[in-house]
Amino acid sequence: MVESEKPAPGVPDLMTAIVQSSEDAIISKSLDSVITSWNPAAEALFGYTAQEAIGHVMSEMILPDQSAAEEKVMDRLRNGERVAHYDARRITKEGRVLNLSLTASAIRDGDGNLVGVLKVVRDVTERKKAEQAAKENEEKYRLALATAQIGTWSYEPASSEIAVSAEVRRLYGLPDGVRLDLKTMEGRVHPEDVHLVREARARAFDPANQGHYAVEHRIITYESQEVKWTRVRGKAYFDAAGRPEKLFGTFLDVTDERMAKEELERKVAEKTMDLQQANEQLRRSNFDLQQFAYVASHDLQEPLRRIRLFADLLRKRGELKEDAATYVDKINQLSARTANLIRGVLDYSRLGTQGELIGDVDLRELLADVSADYEDMIAGKGAHIQHEGLRIVPGISTQLRQLFSNLIGNSLKFCGEKPEIWIRARPLPLEERARYGSLDGSREYVELVFTDNGVGFDERFAERLFVMFQRLHNEEQYKGTGIGLALCKKIVENHGGHIRGEGKVGKGAMFTVVLPVKK
């Protein structure tokens, strides 16, 4: 060997150091595949020590489906080629399959004869997994867009060119040969909506808006000239100087949705008009009924008054036989009862129709007024009325007074001597509201419980209590019209509340009233 061909001093040691310290596995093999060198990175990668690998073929590392590919690599090396960055799969000592990237080079002797192969091996398993995951995600994204019939598009302000997906082309009816740019696409926008598109793009290209692009507009398809509604969303991206570089987005045909919305709005408008007409008709009917109730009660009261007048005249003459006098008394009693019924019906018909204002009602003061009205009856029966927790509530004072009067009057009437009447009030907890039907969840409520020690009633007939003219007791035993509790129910409902009755025969009655209070 001439002097120039001698290795430089220290070169073999340097090459050995490089191979030993390399992060890539470096392996050399003879032509019969016997391993001749095996660096530390190869030990770490495959799990075999250098002692286990050197001098062995290690065919167990090659998967059966990789053998043919390995032979092709060897053939190319024999032909003088260098095989760079080809993919292969190998098995580690622990049985784990690795995805590898290999570069193979021929090893030749001084005469240029092929004597072995040098391979540099890099583990790309994680990269392959990431690539596969990205590919799967991209396919899922593409499938989701196709399933939802969502198109994609991009716009580059510098070139004014627009790229769209096949779905956008289909929706626009664009032939494949048509070059797409801003002018072409805006030309398909409905003339009345062009300003919407331009305003949305201007907003997106303002960095202060974080590049958000959103607009709904109509398009006119390329060939059929069909009008369609579209929903377009996107985002602009900017360079370092804040200039817009690209606008990406999605495109969705919402024609059916808009048509359905417009049809719904049309039907709602028709129904609203129908309801307005029905409300007006109902208002007129209510007014007519109110007038009828007033006139009817007036017209009926006058004949009754005259009947009672004539009956009294007959009795004053003093010439009536005993049975005739009895009949005259019955005429007076029935006339009085009928007059009470007429007044009750008139009171019921007027509830909620007098335009009375809602104000603050102090239930303690209201109870005192009602007790004063029943002063003689309370004293005569030795009644005792107690209350607890009564408060101020919003309501119509006259109606709430009628409510208390009817409930307390019933307790006094349907009790023997020494009636005990309790009225307890408490805030109604949220979890207990379900017991009282549909109450407004945004309001607070107070629960009023009226209890007595009277004759009570059979709870099977509790619902009948609040129906007009329904009575659970004999008229001869307990006087009344059967309208009082119906009035109570209507008053409570006018206030957005709830009322119910409970009782047992001979063991008293309990009426629960729920009323809204201020928020």
Secondary structure, 3 states (H helix, E strand, C coil): CCHHHCCCCCHHHHHHHHHHHCCCEEEEEECCCCEEEECHHHHHHHCCCHHHHCCCCCHHHECHHHHHHHHHHHHHHHCCCCEEEEEEEEECCCCCEEEEEEEEEEEECCCCCEEEEEEEEEECHHHHHHHHHHHHHHHHHHHHHHHHCEEEEEEECCCCEEEECHHHHHHHCCCCCCCCEHHHHHHCECHHHHHHHHHHHHHHCCHHHCCEEEEEEEEECCCCCCEEEEEEEEEEEECCCCCEEEEEEEEEECHHHHHHHHHHHHHHHHHHHHHHHHHHHHHHHHHHHHHHHHHHHHHHHHHHHHHHHHHHHHHHHCCCCHHHHHHHHHHHHHHHHHHHHHHHHHHHHHCCCCCCCCEEEEHHHHHHHHHHHCHHHHHHHCCEEEEECCCEEEECHHHHHHHHHHHHHHHHHCCCCCCEEEEEEEECCHHHHHHHCCCCCCCEEEEEEEECCCCCCCHHHHHHHHCCCCCCCCCCCCCCCCCHHHHHHHHHHHCCCEEEEEECCCCCEEEEEEEEECC
